[in-house]
């Protein structure tokens, strides 16, 4: 064997790795969920203004500014939490993670309060008219995804309190963070369609 052949065989070629199975799975889930949300958004826009009886969106909907700021802000806090975990600051991770849960929880509280006012003060239910049907379906679908995300976030938080979350778990939590960012992006679309275009 020649020296050139020996040296070429000794060269280590870098191993090409693709995205993790968890990331691929989450991306596939997001694509499927995006298709579902698209159907609900199109339905809302299609039936917009076609209710023969009131109330209409402009009569009862207020802009949920604080709710939106809280939910969108939680994308920043979950990012801060992951940065802290990557640096090995587990206590700081738990703090930022708890803030993320609190912001998401407040968003749900605000959504529930809005629904209570719509039902009690304005008589708007899912059966009142086409607006009520499409509104509660679209906003409720998003709220359901927030609930699912919060449950997963709380499980992680409880594990972190028991010392079960360590630096090497960072990449797994990034997958959960992708889902949470997706929920926030969907809210931007829902907010635009329901509270801006729809009014």
Residue, then its C-alpha position, 0 to 999 in steps of 0.5 A: x500500500x502506498x503512502x498516499x493511499x494510506x494517508x487518504x484512508x486515514x482521512x476522517x470524513x465528517x458524518x452528515x447528520x440530519x435534524x433529530x427525529x423529535x424536530x422532524x416529528x414536531x414539524x410534521x405535527x405543526x404542518x398538520x395543525x396548520x392545515x386544520x387552522x387554515x380550514x377554520x380561518x377560511x371558514x371564519x372569513x367566508x361566513x364573516x358578515x353573513x349572520x342575519x341576526x346580531x350581535x356582530x363582531x364590531x358590536x361585541x369584540x374588544x381588542x385583547x391587547x394585554x392578552x396578546x402581549x402576554x402570550x407573545x411575550x411568553x415566546x421570549x421568556x421560553x427562549x430565555x429559559x432555554x438559554x439559561x439551561x444551555x449555560x447550566x443555570x438551572x435555577x434561572x431556567x426554572x424561573x423563566x419557565x415559570x414566567x412562561x407558564x404564568x403568561x400563558x395562564x394569564x392569556x387563558x384567563x383573559x380568553x375565559x373572561x372574554x367568553x364570559x362577557x360575550x355570553x352573559x352581557x351580549x348573549x353570544x354563544x356558539x349557537x347564536x349566529x354564524x359569527x358565534x359559531x365560527x368565533x368560538x370554533x376558531x378561538x377555542x381551537x387556539x385556546x385548546x392548543x394553549x392548554x396542551x402547551x401549558x400542560x407540557x410546560x407544567x410537567x417540565x417545571x415540576x420535573x425541574x423543581x425535583x432536579x430532573x431537568x439538566x443541561x443535556x435535556x436542552x435539545x428536547x425542550x427546544x422541541x417543546x419550545x417550537x410548539x409554543x412558538x407555533x401557538x404564538x404565531x397562530x395567535x397572530x393570525x387569529x388576532x389579525x383575522x378575528x379582531x382586526x379584519x373581522x371588525 
